[in-house]
Amino acid sequence: MNICVFLSAADLDDRYTVPAREFAELLGRGGHTLVWGGSDKGLMKVVADGVQAAGGRLVGVSVEFLAASARPNADEMVIARDLAERKALLLEKADAVVIMVGGTGTLDEATEILELKKHGKHTKPVVLLNTAGFYDGLHQQFRRMEDEGFLPLPLTDLVFFAKDGVGALAYLEESAGLQ
């Protein structure tokens, strides 16, 4: 399965890097392909290293203004003109999406993917990997949106909140009929 992962390119501490590495190794050992922003920095590098070391493939989609940070030994690397094209290509190349910890770029990618799903523009499973409770506040906000009628479909149809990589991958494989 081609699994798009949205995440930070920042250098982060062990409470984020250790679970990210573990998830990456699960992907690689499972024979999955990582589709990601293509960066060879920070948490993006940690995940790409883990997938590649465990035997998985790497498909990167970088963007022109970040091309100098693109991973040189990815199995495939595409350079998009801008962030909008990058997001479209990432979704196009993916069978499923995992949103890991990140900043404003990750949040932008997550909300666009969820908005497209809400409107039926894709039906790919989306997992929000809530490492170290990073997305607890967002989960609470989504529940409020659902409770107060802002979501036209149940939250569980829109996104699955996973506490760890094992749960995230199990959900994706079940959604794809691989279990």
Secondary structure, 3 states (H helix, E strand, C coil): CEEEEECCCCCCCHHHHHHHHHHHHHHHHCCCEEEECCECCHHHHHHHHHHHHCCCEEEEEEEHHHHHHECCCCCEEEEECCHHHHHHHHHHHCCEEEECCCCHHHHHHHHHHHHHHHCCCCCCCEEEECHHHCCHHHHHHHHHHHHCCCCCCCHHHHCEEECCHHHHHHHHHHHCCCC
